[in-house]
Every structure is written in C-alpha cells, then in structure tokens.
C-alpha cells in the first residue's frame, strides 16, 4: 500500500467512486459521507497519512471538519488536501486552514504521493472500508475487476 487516505465527501456515490479510484492506485482508503463528527472521530482513532476534503458539495461542513482537525493537538499535523470546489469555497477553505493543499481531481494522485507512509497505514488497514449509512457498521469493498 502507498499509504492511507481518508476522504470526506458529502455524496456517498461520489465518495465511493473516488475511494475506489484511490484503492486501485494502491492506497488504503476510508471515507465518511454523512457525519463530520464521525469523520473527525475516525481520523483521530486511526490516523491516516492524508485527509482529502471535497469542497464540491456542502463545503461549509468540510471546512468545519478541517478546522476541528487543526484545533486538535493530537492530529493537527495530518496533511489536509482540499479537492475541487468553486472559487469562493476554495478561498474560504484556504482562510480556515492556510497550510492545506488545494488541488483538483485530475491532479490528486500526483499531489498525495508526497504523503504516503506518514501515518499509521503500515500498521494494518489494507483495503477500502466504507461506512454503511443504515447501520453505522464497517464493511469491506473488494477491488472491482
């Protein structure tokens, strides 16, 4: 595995698609698409190498999670990458978290390579895990052929 990425995106189908793309590129991936607090707790519990926050849907929630990550002394150093979003959303995100990187989906894989192996990815976690919205349980997705 190249490393562990955590995706925050407020559309389940898009989050699954982006997570699958990263998984196929060799990343261990988790994502949250419903609850910002749960995303924060999962990131804190199982530190990823990089957090990807999509600004294309409900950017205010993504910025709030990013701010909470930066305010927590235990996880404030995890790299945050804002992905996509309108110009206004990107500007506000940069103001909220000035050290975050901003990129687009087309350039994402190249941008996150610098973060491989920084967190706890080498300590297990070898696949794509999603939150089942109805039950809150974890399930594994197999790499699609």
N, C-alpha and C positions, 0 to 999 in steps of 0.2 A: 504494500500500500504506500502511496505517495505521502499520505497524511490523512488527517481527519478534518472534515469541514462540517460546519453546522449552518444550515440555510434557514433564514426567516423570510417567509413569503406568505402573503395573506390570500393566496388562492391555492387550494390543495392540488388541483390538477397541474398547474404550472410548477408548483414546488416539486411534485413527483417527477415531472419531466426534467427539470434542472438537476434534481438529485440523481436521477438515472444517468444523465449525461456525465456528471462528475464521477459516479461509480464506474462507468465504463472506461473512464480515463484513469482509473486506478486509485481513486480516493475512497476512504471510508466516509459515509455521509449520514447525517441525521438531519431532520428538518422539523420545524413547527410551523403550522399554517393557521392556527386558531387563537392561541393564547400567549400573549407576550410574557406574562409572568411565568408560565410553564417553560417557555423558551429560556428565560433567564435561569430558572432553577436547573434545567437540564444542562445548560452550558457550565454552570457552576459545579455541578455534580461530576461531570465527565468532560473535562476541559478539552476543547478541540484545538487544532492548530490555527484555525481561522474561522471567523464568523462572517457569513455573507448575508447582507440585508438588502432585499429588493425594495426599491422605492417606487416601483411601478404601480403598486396597489397599497392604499392606506399608508402613505409614507409617515404620517404622524406617529403611528404605532411603532414602526421600525425605528424611527428616531428616538422614541421613548425607551425602547429596549437598549439601543446603543448607549444612551445616556446612563441607564442603570448599570450597564456593564462597566462603563468608565468610572462610575461612582463606587464600585465595589473593589476594595483593596485586594481581594483575593484573585480577581480575574481582570483587573483593569488593563493588563498588558496584552491581552489576547488581541491580535490584529483584527480589525473590522474593515470589511470591504463593502461599500455601498454599490449596488448594481442597478443600472438603468434609472428611470425616473425622469420627470420633467425638470426643466432648469430650476424652477422655484424650489422644488423638493430637494434637489441636489444642493442648492445654495444653503438651505436651512440645515441640511444634514452636515455639511461642512462646518457650519457655525456651531452646531451641537457637539460634534466630535471632530475637531480640526486635524487630528492625527490619522483619521481614517483615509483609506484609499477609495477613490471613485473610479468606476470603470463601467463598461457595458458588457452585455452577454457575449458578444463576439470576441472580446479580448480577455475574458475572465480566466480561462485556463492558463494563459501565459502569465497573468498577473499573480495568481495564487501559488504558482510554483515556488516562489521565494519563501513560502510559509510551511512547506512540507516538513513534517517531523518535528515541529516546535512544541506541540502539546503532549498529550498522553496517548496519541494514536498508536504508538508502538506497544502499548500495554493492553492489547486486545482490540476489540472492535474491528471487524474485518469485512463489513458489508454495508448494506444500505438498510437503515432502520427508519420506519415511519411510525407516526403516532396514529393509532386507529381512533378517529374522532368520536365514534359512537361509544367506545368502551374505555378509552384512555389507555389501552394496553399497547404494548410494543409488538410489532410484527416484523418479520424479515421479508424483504423482496429479493427474489432471485434475479440474477442478471438475465435480462431478456436476450434471447438469441435472435 
